[in-house]
């Protein structure tokens, strides 16, 4: 094996060890699913998040649960493309990546059906100031309606939560029995 191939193998081995430590052994499996479903993208690392999130959340960019009405484990992730881009205007400039929030639903065959939650890519600036979490089945949540009053519901399946630490905002992705999804704003 030539030196470049040895170096690449070493980097992959170290990355795999880091990934297993950072998110558990399933991280490598989930990253492979992301690599196939979204070529060029990878799951955010814990170090990609703001310091307060790094300290308080064990897995801010990758969560698992049962987000729909079948018996198979699903996962959700914040992913980014590997190419850094630069925004520049007369007033300011910053680096960013193409980012996506995705959910991958498990299947009987052991595979996953992945889709974008946010409806498209967005400019992802690091360190990221929001994270994912699981709202467990049976939890009662309040969603703001059009009149800015809360309607309460008890979750029948796990829900995917998002918490923005610097804006005191949070929302939950609700999967409905008919297969549709809706966003529930829980704080703003």
N, C-alpha and C positions, 0 to 999 in steps of 0.2 A: 504494500500500500504506500503510495507516495505521501509526501509531507502534507500537502493540502488536504488530501482525503483523511489522513489521520487527525489533522486539526479540526476538520468538519465533524468527524465522528466524536471527538472530545467535546466540542461545543454542544452537539446534540445530547450527549450523555450528561453533561453538566446541566443543560437546560431541563432535561427530563428529571434529574434529581431535584432541581429547584422546584419544578412544577409539582412534583409529587409531594414535596414538603409544604409548598405554599397553599395548595388547594386540596390535597389528598390525592390518592393514587388515581382516582377517576379523571383528574385534570388532563392527563395525556390522552385518554380515550375521547374526552370532549373536544380537545384541541384538534384531534384528527377529524372529527365530524365537521368542525368549523372550517378546517383547511379544504375539505372536499366541497362543502356547501357554499363557502365564501372564499375562493382562492385569493391568496395574498393577505388575508386577515388573520389576526390572532387575538386570543382572549387577553384582556388587560391584566397586567401583573399588579400585585398589591402596591408596589412602588409607583404605579401610575396614578395613584389617588392622593388627595390632599392628606397632610400629616394626621389630622384628627380622625379621618376615616381609616387610615392605616392602623392607628392605635386602637380603634374601637370595633372594627369589623374584621372578622377572620377571613372572609372571602367576598370582598366588595364587588368584584366583577363577574362572579360565577356562582350561581345558586341552583339547587336541585329541588324538585318537588313533584307533586302530581297536579299539574296545572289544568288538566282536562278530565273528562269523565271516564277514562279507561284505567286499567290497572298497571300502566307502565310508567316508569320513572322518566321525567322530562328534565330538561335543564334550560336555563336562560343565561345569557352572557352579554357583557358589553365588549365589543370587539373593535379593533382598529386595523387599518391597512398599514403595512410596513413602511410606506413611503411618507416621509415628513414633507409638508408643504409650508409655504410662507405666504401670509397675507400682509400686504403693505398698502397703506394709504398715507395722505399728507399728515394725518393726526397720530397714527400709531401703526404698529406692525406686531405680528406674533406668528409663532409656529403652530401648526395644527396637523391633524391626521384626518382622513376620512373615517368616520366612526359609524357604528350601527349598534342598535340594541336588538338582540335576536332571542327567540325562544325556539327550542327544538323539542318536538313531541316524540316520545318513545313509541315504538311499535312492537307488535307480537314477534316480528322477525328479529328484533334486537337492534334494528336500525333507527334512524331519526328522520323526521320531516321538519326541516327548519324554515323559519320565516322571519322577516324583519318586523319588529314590533312598532317602531317609530314611523314606518311607511317610507323609509328612504335613508340615505346616508346623511350625516350631519357633520359639521366641523367639530372635531373633538380636540379640545385644548387641554394639555396636561400641566399641572396635576388636576385631575378631575374632581369636582366638588359634589358629586352625587354618586350614589351606589345602589345596588340591588339587594333586596332581602325577600324572604318568603313570609307571607301572611298565612298562617296555618288554617286548614279546614276547621270549621266550627267557630272561628273568630267573628265577632260582630264588628262591622265597619260602617262608618258614616260617609256618604258621598254627597258632595254639594250638587244641588239641582240648579235649574235655570234661575230660580228665585234666590239663590245663595243660601238656601236652607239645606239642612242635611237630611237625607233619606237613609235609613239604616237597613242593613241586610246582614244575614248570617251566611258565611261562606260554606258552600257545599263541597268545594275542592280548594286546594291550595291556590293562592293568588300571588302574582309577581308584584312586589312593591318597589317603589323608587323613592329615595329620600335625598332631597337637596339640602345640604347642611348650611350653606351660606344664605339661603333665601327662605328658610322655614317653609318649604313647600314639599308636598309628597303626593303620590298618586299610586293607584293599584290597578293592574290589568286584570280584568275579570273575564273568565272564560264561561260562556253560557251553554246551556244544554243543547241549543240548536247549532252549536259550532261557531257562533260568532263571538267576538270579543268587544269589550268596551273599556274605556279608561274611566276610573273613578278618582276624582280629585278629593283627597282627604284633608289636605291643609294647603293654604295659600297665603 
